[in-house]
């Protein structure tokens, strides 16, 4: 009887998903006329093309139309799709923060295009531009429900845009090659969304209406883009990307110098109509931005986002399994890094790799990744082969079932002390829930690890469920990691735990001319160790009030009550040779905090967080701020400051922890950028300087010149390591 009721529920739920959304219609006209990308719609084909307009507001209200008119038209031929955008404006003083590709668009005059070419409601291509024709592109995954986790700006492809300005409007003409996208053969319709940010009227508008409680890029709310005739095959060209890299460096501490010259490259090959094969030989990631230093006051490792281009396309096929916070089964930043004999993170060179990913058919996606890292005898690191295989089958309208297999396997005959086991393997199954109307989302997963040494309770299981309506937002998470679960290529904060987490948010929507919403949040978390008679290690409760203003500023008040039981000793002040808090000790402590973010449309804006209260058996007072200033659109500067004053009773050490990080960027034009980043931390006792000049001399082809300098900053101020690096890469389309 129970099984029958469950089948009826699933049937009714899927029926509701299919018929609950009415889509707006846009039309793309076929043309044989040559379209010149000049920011003008002078060709005859544009004059006979049906436009879309009448955008709906998403911010501040979802029940009104946009106050400024926007017109969008579509053409296509056998090679490209063309889009023409005309945006009327009440101001001629457009806000344009930067000329660099993938600029920060929040608070700027900008518009967005999203194409869900497979109409699965899970993945989409994202394009953004502004009154000066600056480009930004990204991949949207996991339904586009959360910002910024579901938007990956590291993805880049070839496309073109030119913009012009008129009296009371700006307009753009866009060319996107079909061979830069993936779509089903003989497509007659894509899902589509258009968004516009109008900061002068404090409005964000959308073509297909989106409820104001949802993220505006949510893929549940897309209209239809209809093509006059069926499209052909998605024919991505063969792309070769060779690189040449040279470096001169000097180590002042060890009094050594090194001159190196590297070469290698990538290849991108289309497989069928929906798959991509990426190959890399002797890869180099020197153009990647320097990671931000972090003052970590927790007992756990911090995971930093992946920025390497090779791992980006269809990355959700590999990285979305398990729980991203506590039990991420595969974390790509594990490949190419390792620990030296002193426990420091160092580069572990990647010899070669391949990645096959994409759509097998309309409902099935496949991912396969294999990379070989080399042996490092000096640091006693074995060579390893790293493999990930995944499948994702769509069910109902937007949900999917995923299978993942991860394998790290030692290669060669090296035998190093304290080395990893011969292999580590994970086999896992996920069910990802996305309802048609986006009110419900969630995940159910069950993963098992296998190693050379058989361990008890080597599993990771979890349930995540979210419910989001206009006034209420409920989020529930249950996760259980057995004490024997290990994932060498994953991110696991700790195992052996049973975690319960619940968050409830009540929204109050206002009609004030200054305020938009007041949100009341209640959060509860509880972690225990089932294998130790359910010993409670963490318990917390917090109460929050969030105030969102119409000018984009926001304020938050929080009270947090925490209980912690230390399984292991913990050096809370992080000072060398200080006495750590002892293992098997417990603490109750409370903290209050205030956060404020100012109007991001202003040339000078800031974020500020003040917090203070008890911390374990002492006190902690913190200030964290980011001050931003720009001269539009060529100069951007910011100052990050993080200060923590920790006071503990004797014999434990008190500490003042500082982290300062000024950034100065010049975007001279759309091809030439100069970024400078200085970081000082009294924990690392070093000052780091990174200065990078980038010249994009051809589409997606770059010359980098990077200067790195590190100084001792404790008892003396003296150079530590200094280097000058160049890199040249070029994209060949064959």
Secondary structure, DSSP 8 states (H G I E B T S, - for coil): -HHHHHHHHHHHHHHHHHHS----EEEEEE--S----SS---SHHHHTS--B---EEEES-SSSB-SS-EEEEEEE-SSEEEEEEEEE-S-SS-----SSTT---TTSSEEEEEEETT--SS-EEEEEE-TT---EEEEE-GGG-STTTTEETT----EEEEEEEETTEEEEEEEEEGGGS---TT--EEEEEEEEEEGGGTEEEESS---TTS-TT-TTS-EEEEESS---------EEEEEEEEEEEEETTTTEEEEEEEEEEEEEEEETTTEEEEEEES---TTS---------SSS--------GGGTTTTHHHH-SEETTTEES--GGGTTEEE-TTS-EEE--EEEEEEEEEESSSSEEEEEEEEEE--BTTTTB-EEEEEEEEEEEEETTTEEEEEEEEEEEEESS---TT---SEEEEEEEEEEEE-TTSSEEEEEEEEEEEESS--TT-EEEEEEEEEE-SSEEEEEEEEEE-TT---TTSEES-SSEEEEEEEEEEEEE---SSEEEEEEEEEEEEEEEGGGTTEEEEEEEEEEEEEEETTS-EEEEEEEEEEEEESS-B-TT--TT---B-TTEEEEEEEEEEEEE--TTSSEEEEEEEEEEEETTEEEEEEEEEEEEEETTTEEEEEEEEEEEEE--TTS--EEEEEEEEEEEEE-SSSEEEEEEEEEETTTTEEEEEEEEEEEEETTEEEEEEEEEEEEESSSEEEEEEEEEEEEEEEEE-
